[in-house]
């Protein structure tokens, strides 16, 4: 199938599919005229990567997960380790976002709306 059909089946753009090909995540066959020919396995890989990216996995994590997916002798522990590492990063980001939210909530509540010139938000952003 051509890239347009592969894009429709995977909810990816043609540009993204070309990028994934450029970095070696998929390797569709090429016709003599240079057009890509995606087979079922390519479409499955593209769908796999699309879903993994939607969960926030990096390109390198996707590469690792694809290799594990294709390895019939893989250990589930290896797959779990990649997912656990990603989950740990997400938990760190959530914690940092919650800290940011708490700080901003406090600053906004301390900042009186009106025409005062002293502002705790600007004061907290200014160097000491």
C-alpha positions as CSV (number, residue, x, y, z in Angstrom):
1,X,0.0,0.0,0.0
2,X,1.1,3.6,-0.5
3,X,2.0,6.1,2.2
4,X,-1.4,7.8,2.0
5,X,-3.1,4.5,2.8
6,X,-0.7,3.7,5.6
7,X,-1.2,7.1,7.0
8,X,-5.0,6.6,7.1
9,X,-4.7,3.2,8.8
10,X,-2.3,4.5,11.5
11,X,-3.6,8.0,12.1
12,X,-0.1,9.3,11.3
13,X,0.8,12.0,8.8
14,X,2.8,11.1,5.7
15,X,5.5,13.4,7.0
16,X,5.7,11.5,10.3
17,X,5.8,8.2,8.4
18,X,8.7,9.5,6.3
19,X,10.5,10.6,9.4
20,X,10.0,7.1,11.0
21,X,11.5,5.6,7.8
22,X,14.4,8.1,7.8
23,X,15.3,7.1,11.4
24,X,14.9,3.4,10.7
25,X,11.8,2.5,12.6
26,X,10.2,1.1,9.4
27,X,11.7,0.0,6.1
28,X,9.0,-0.3,3.4
29,X,9.9,-1.8,0.1
30,X,10.4,0.6,-2.8
31,X,9.0,0.3,-6.3
32,X,11.3,0.9,-9.3
33,X,9.7,4.4,-9.5
34,X,10.8,5.1,-5.9
35,X,7.4,4.9,-4.3
36,X,7.1,3.3,-0.9
37,X,5.2,0.1,-0.6
38,X,4.0,-0.6,3.0
39,X,3.1,-4.1,3.9
40,X,1.0,-5.3,6.8
41,X,4.0,-5.6,9.1
42,X,5.0,-2.0,8.3
43,X,1.5,-0.8,9.2
44,X,1.6,-2.8,12.4
45,X,4.9,-1.2,13.3
46,X,3.6,2.3,12.5
47,X,0.5,1.7,14.6
48,X,2.7,0.3,17.5
49,X,4.9,3.4,17.4
50,X,1.9,5.7,17.2
51,X,0.4,4.2,20.3
52,X,3.7,4.2,22.1
53,X,4.3,7.8,21.3
54,X,0.8,8.7,22.5
55,X,1.9,7.3,25.8
56,X,4.9,9.6,25.8
57,X,7.6,7.0,25.0
58,X,10.7,8.5,23.4
59,X,11.8,7.5,19.9
60,X,14.6,5.5,21.5
61,X,12.1,3.8,23.8
62,X,10.0,3.0,20.8
63,X,13.0,1.5,19.0
64,X,13.7,-0.7,22.1
65,X,10.0,-1.7,22.4
66,X,9.8,-2.5,18.7
67,X,12.9,-4.7,19.0
68,X,11.4,-6.5,22.0
69,X,8.0,-6.9,20.2
70,X,9.8,-8.5,17.3
71,X,11.9,-10.8,19.5
72,X,9.9,-14.0,20.2
73,X,12.4,-14.9,22.9
74,X,12.1,-11.7,24.8
75,X,11.6,-11.6,28.5
76,X,8.5,-9.7,29.8
77,X,10.8,-8.2,32.4
78,X,12.7,-6.4,29.7
79,X,9.5,-4.8,28.4
80,X,8.4,-4.0,31.9
81,X,11.7,-2.3,32.7
82,X,11.3,0.1,29.8
83,X,7.8,0.9,30.8
84,X,8.7,1.3,34.5
85,X,11.5,3.7,33.6
86,X,9.1,5.8,31.6
87,X,6.5,5.7,34.3
88,X,9.1,6.9,36.8
89,X,9.9,9.8,34.6
90,X,6.2,10.7,34.3
91,X,5.8,10.5,38.1
92,X,8.8,12.9,38.5
93,X,7.2,15.3,36.0
94,X,3.8,15.2,37.8
95,X,5.5,15.9,41.1
96,X,7.3,19.0,39.6
97,X,4.1,20.2,38.0
98,X,2.3,19.9,41.3
99,X,5.0,21.9,43.0
100,X,4.8,24.6,40.3
101,X,1.0,24.6,40.7
102,X,1.3,25.1,44.4
103,X,3.8,27.9,44.1
104,X,1.8,29.7,41.5
105,X,-1.5,29.3,43.4
106,X,0.2,30.8,46.5
107,X,1.6,33.7,44.5
108,X,-1.6,34.4,42.7
109,X,-3.6,34.5,45.9
110,X,-1.0,36.9,47.5
111,X,-1.1,39.2,44.5
112,X,-3.9,41.7,45.1
113,X,-5.6,42.7,41.9
114,X,-5.7,46.4,41.5
115,X,-3.3,49.2,40.9
116,X,-0.6,48.4,43.5
117,X,2.9,48.5,42.1
118,X,4.4,45.9,44.4
119,X,3.7,42.4,43.1
120,X,4.7,39.2,44.8
121,X,4.7,37.3,41.5
122,X,7.2,39.7,39.9
123,X,9.2,39.8,43.2
124,X,9.5,36.0,43.2
125,X,10.8,36.0,39.6
126,X,13.3,38.8,40.2
127,X,16.9,37.9,41.1
128,X,17.6,38.5,44.8
